[in-house]
Amino acid sequence: MKRLLFLCFLGFLSLVAAFADFGLVLSEGLLLEGDDETAFNSKTTLSPWLSLPLGGADFYLSMGISADYQDSLVFIPELHRLELSFTGQSPFGFRLGRIPWQDPTLFTARGFFDGLDLYVDLGRTRIGAAALYTGFLYKDTSSINNSPGDPVDYSLDFDWLDFENTYFAPRRFLSSLYGEFPGLPFGRGNIYAALLAQFDLGDAEFHTQYLLFRYLFNYRRFNLAAGGAVELENTLEQGYRTAYAFSLEAGINGSAFIRDRFSLGLRWASGESVNTAAFFPLIREAQGLAFKPVFSGMAIIRAQYQALLLPTLGAQLGGRYFIRTDTTSFMDSYLENDSSLLGAEVDGGLSWNPFSDLSFTFSGGLFFPQTGNAFASAAPLRWALSLRTIFSF
């Protein structure tokens, strides 16, 4: 019997090898940053992946283990993606497992989630519904935002001896209805809209609901992207309150002689006040490279220039200015008053792809606290340098 099972297992592996596509991805990330002190982090990740066609469906699996070094070396396992997708001849489709998903605004919920995404294509219009969970994700790569009183502590490093309390992301259940409407309005642009509800399954019971939209417009060399969110917050302590956020970016592409783009943008999130709550995105995403506040209670003005210098070499140069929309969401030991003006950051980077399966990305940034009024005169310059290499084979 054991021999029969072993032969069946070998037959299954042979069948998979005959029809599947598979490989390995080796990535290395180095980060050096400082202000008063200098910190160094290295993360090496080896990720095998498997893609298997199943008739009208597809199966994809990617997992890995990372060697993460900051103060000490620790090995961290992670399931990156586990997706079964159906895209048959009917207008209906679904994705199931650990799947990539994002809301229309791109600043409220984005990343990998565990759950189900159903959709129907009605010609050019696409309507869908998703049910997603975050509590099995690794906290450092999923970056699910803490709610007030949430037991997940991002300051605690992963520890094999305390796996449950140092590995998993905050527990959230998300449900969403969304739609994609190309050609609106007046035959130009694309509108994306969604309703999203977040249910906090921790002790905080910090529930939020969102009305989300995004509009994309392209005309010749000019392009425009506008997004917004209205949030209804429901907490045990303060009941129902509203919060708001929006983004706007306008860009112009270069001529046919050089592939480049210049853009100006603004991101704004409401802060804590008598009439509004601080906007609460589901992801805790840093808004800068050297200076890293989250989006809540923040406005960021940005200018960026990108250019393809060679077929394999790209470059970008940009600047940001940070403004607080309240005095409580962002905290720092060098803040000395309630001024809204935090300061400016400049950043730049190079990306080199010498081969299709090898890439290098270098980026750096400087934040100047003295370009604002909120920091003390003794606040140091903040800087960051990062290098990322990806090799697929």
Residue pairs with C-beta under 8 A, 6 or more apart in sequence:
16 50
16 52
19 52
19 53
20 50
20 51
20 52
21 50
21 51
21 52
22 48
22 49
22 50
22 51
23 48
23 49
23 392
23 393
24 46
24 47
24 48
24 49
24 392
24 393
25 45
25 46
25 47
25 48
25 49
25 62
25 64
25 390
25 391
25 392
26 44
26 45
26 46
26 47
26 390
26 391
26 392
26 393
27 44
27 45
27 47
27 388
27 389
27 390
27 391
28 42
28 43
28 44
28 45
28 387
28 388
28 389
29 41
29 42
29 43
29 44
29 45
29 386
29 387
29 388
29 389
30 40
30 41
30 42
30 386
30 387
30 388
31 39
31 40
31 41
31 42
31 384
31 385
31 386
32 38
32 39
32 40
32 384
32 385
32 386
33 39
33 290
33 382
33 383
33 384
33 385
34 382
34 383
34 384
35 380
35 381
35 382
35 383
36 380
39 70
40 70
41 68
41 69
41 70
42 67
42 68
42 69
43 66
43 67
43 68
43 69
44 66
44 67
45 64
45 65
45 66
45 67
46 64
46 65
46 66
47 62
47 63
47 64
47 80
48 62
48 63
48 64
49 60
49 61
49 62
49 81
50 59
50 60
50 61
50 62
51 58
51 59
51 60
52 58
52 59
52 60
53 59
56 86
56 87
56 88
56 89
57 84
57 85
57 86
57 87
57 88
58 83
58 84
58 85
58 87
59 83
59 84
60 81
60 82
60 83
60 85
61 81
61 82
61 83
62 79
62 80
62 81
62 82
63 77
63 78
63 79
63 80
63 82
64 77
64 78
64 80
65 75
65 76
65 77
65 78
66 75
66 76
66 78
67 73
67 74
67 75
68 74
68 75
68 76
68 158
70 157
71 157
74 157
74 158
74 159
74 160
76 138
76 158
76 167
78 138
78 141
79 98
80 98
80 112
81 97
81 98
81 99
81 100
81 112
82 97
82 98
83 95
83 96
83 97
83 98
83 99
84 95
84 96
84 97
85 93
85 94
85 95
85 96
85 99
86 93
86 94
86 95
87 93
91 120
91 121
91 122
92 118
92 119
92 120
93 118
93 119
93 120
93 121
94 116
94 117
94 118
94 119
95 116
95 117
96 115
96 116
96 117
97 114
98 112
98 113
98 114
99 112
99 113
99 114
99 115
99 117
100 111
100 112
101 109
101 110
101 111
101 112
101 113
101 115
101 117
101 130
101 132
102 109
102 110
102 111
103 109
103 110
103 176
103 178
103 194
103 196
103 210
103 212
104 178
104 192
104 193
104 194
104 212
104 213
104 214
104 227
105 212
105 213
105 214
105 227
105 228
105 229
105 245
105 247
106 214
106 227
106 247
107 227
107 229
107 245
107 247
107 267
107 281
107 283
107 285
107 295
108 196
108 210
108 212
108 229
108 245
108 281
108 282
108 283
109 174
109 196
109 281
109 282
109 283
110 283
110 285
111 142
111 143
111 283
112 137
112 142
113 132
113 133
113 134
113 137
113 174
114 132
114 133
114 134
114 136
114 137
115 130
115 131
115 132
115 133
115 174
116 130
116 131
116 132
117 128
117 129
117 130
117 132
118 128
118 129
118 130
119 126
119 127
119 128
119 129
120 126
120 127
120 128
124 182
124 183
125 179
125 180
125 181
125 182
126 179
126 180
127 177
127 178
127 179
127 180
128 177
128 178
128 179
129 175
129 176
129 177
129 178
130 174
130 175
130 176
130 178
131 173
131 174
131 175
132 173
132 174
132 175
132 176
133 171
133 172
133 173
133 174
134 142
134 144
134 169
134 170
134 171
134 172
134 173
134 174
135 168
135 169
135 170
135 171
135 172
135 201
136 168
136 169
137 144
137 168
137 169
138 167
138 168
138 169
139 152
139 154
139 167
139 168
139 169
139 170
140 154
140 158
142 169
142 283
143 169
143 283
143 284
143 285
144 152
144 169
144 170
144 172
144 282
144 283
144 284
145 170
145 280
145 281
145 282
145 283
145 284
145 294
146 152
146 154
146 170
146 284
147 170
147 200
147 202
147 204
147 206
147 280
148 204
148 206
148 235
149 202
149 203
149 204
149 206
150 170
150 200
150 202
150 203
150 204
150 206
151 165
151 202
151 203
152 168
152 169
152 170
152 202
154 284
156 165
156 166
157 166
158 166
158 167
159 166
170 200
170 202
171 200
171 201
171 202
172 198
172 199
172 200
172 201
172 282
173 198
173 199
173 201
174 196
174 197
174 198
174 199
174 282
175 196
175 197
175 199
176 194
176 195
176 196
176 197
177 194
177 195
178 192
178 193
178 194
178 195
179 192
179 193
179 194
180 190
180 191
180 192
181 190
181 191
181 192
181 193
182 190
182 191
183 189
183 190
184 190
184 191
185 191
188 217
188 219
189 215
189 216
189 217
189 218
190 215
190 216
190 217
191 213
191 214
191 215
192 213
192 214
192 215
192 216
193 212
193 213
193 214
194 210
194 211
194 212
194 213
195 209
195 210
195 211
195 212
196 209
196 210
196 212
197 207
197 208
197 209
197 210
198 207
198 208
198 209
198 210
198 282
199 207
200 206
200 207
204 235
205 235
205 236
206 233
206 235
206 280
207 233
207 234
207 235
208 231
208 232
208 233
208 234
208 280
209 231
209 232
209 234
210 229
210 230
210 231
210 232
211 229
211 230
212 227
212 228
212 229
213 227
213 228
213 229
214 225
214 226
214 227
214 228
215 224
215 225
215 226
215 227
216 223
216 224
216 225
217 223
217 224
217 225
218 224
221 252
221 253
221 254
221 255
222 250
222 251
222 252
222 253
223 250
223 251
223 252
223 253
224 248
224 249
224 250
224 251
225 247
225 248
225 249
226 246
226 247
226 248
226 249
227 246
227 247
227 248
228 244
228 245
228 246
228 247
229 244
229 245
229 246
229 279
230 242
230 243
230 244
231 242
231 243
231 244
231 245
231 277
231 279
231 280
232 240
232 241
232 242
233 240
233 241
233 242
233 243
233 277
233 280
234 240
235 241
238 277
241 276
241 277
242 276
242 277
243 269
243 270
243 276
243 277
243 278
243 279
243 280
244 269
244 270
244 276
244 279
245 267
245 268
245 269
245 270
245 279
245 281
245 295
246 267
246 268
247 265
247 266
247 267
247 268
248 265
248 266
249 263
249 264
249 265
249 266
250 263
250 264
250 265
251 261
251 262
251 263
251 264
252 261
252 262
252 263
253 259
253 260
253 261
254 260
254 261
254 307
258 307
258 308
259 307
259 308
260 305
260 306
260 307
260 308
261 305
261 306
261 307
262 303
262 304
262 305
262 306
263 302
263 303
263 304
264 302
264 303
265 301
265 302
265 303
265 304
266 299
266 300
266 301
266 302
267 287
267 295
267 298
267 299
267 300
267 302
268 298
268 299
268 300
268 325
269 278
269 279
269 281
269 295
269 296
269 297
269 298
269 299
269 325
270 276
270 277
270 278
270 279
270 297
270 325
270 326
271 278
271 279
271 296
271 297
271 298
271 324
271 325
271 326
271 327
271 328
271 329
272 278
272 297
272 326
272 328
272 329
273 326
278 296
278 297
278 326
278 328
278 329
279 295
279 296
279 297
280 296
281 294
281 295
281 296
284 294
285 294
285 295
286 292
286 293
286 294
287 293
287 294
287 295
287 298
287 300
287 320
287 322
288 300
288 320
288 322
288 345
288 347
288 365
288 367
289 345
289 347
289 363
289 364
289 365
289 384
289 386
290 345
290 347
290 365
290 366
290 367
290 382
290 383
290 384
291 320
291 322
291 342
291 343
291 345
291 365
291 367
291 382
293 322
293 330
293 342
294 329
294 330
296 329
297 324
297 325
297 326
297 328
297 329
297 330
298 322
298 323
298 324
298 325
298 329
298 330
299 322
299 323
299 324
299 325
300 320
300 321
300 322
300 323
301 320
301 321
301 323
302 318
302 319
302 320
302 321
303 318
303 319
304 316
304 317
304 318
304 319
305 316
305 317
305 318
306 314
306 315
306 316
307 314
307 315
307 316
308 314
309 315
312 352
312 353
312 354
313 350
313 351
313 352
313 353
314 350
314 351
314 352
315 348
315 349
315 350
315 351
316 348
316 349
317 346
317 347
317 348
318 346
318 347
318 348
319 344
319 345
319 346
319 347
320 344
320 345
320 347
321 343
321 344
321 345
321 371
322 342
322 343
322 344
322 345
322 372
323 340
323 341
323 342
324 330
324 339
324 340
324 342
324 374
325 340
327 338
330 342
332 375
334 369
334 375
334 376
334 378
334 379
334 380
335 374
335 375
335 376
336 374
336 375
336 376
337 373
337 374
338 374
339 372
339 373
339 374
340 374
341 372
341 373
341 374
342 369
342 372
342 374
342 375
343 367
343 368
343 369
343 370
343 371
343 372
343 374
343 375
344 367
344 368
344 371
344 372
345 365
345 366
345 367
345 368
346 365
346 366
346 368
347 363
347 364
347 365
347 366
348 363
348 364
348 365
349 361
349 362
349 363
349 364
350 361
350 362
350 363
351 359
351 360
351 361
351 362
352 359
352 360
352 361
353 359
353 360
357 391
357 392
357 393
358 389
358 390
358 391
358 392
359 389
359 390
360 387
360 388
360 389
361 386
361 387
361 388
361 389
362 385
362 386
362 387
363 385
363 386
364 383
364 384
364 385
364 386
365 383
365 384
366 381
366 382
366 383
367 381
367 382
367 383
368 381
369 375
369 379
369 380
369 381
369 382
370 377
370 379
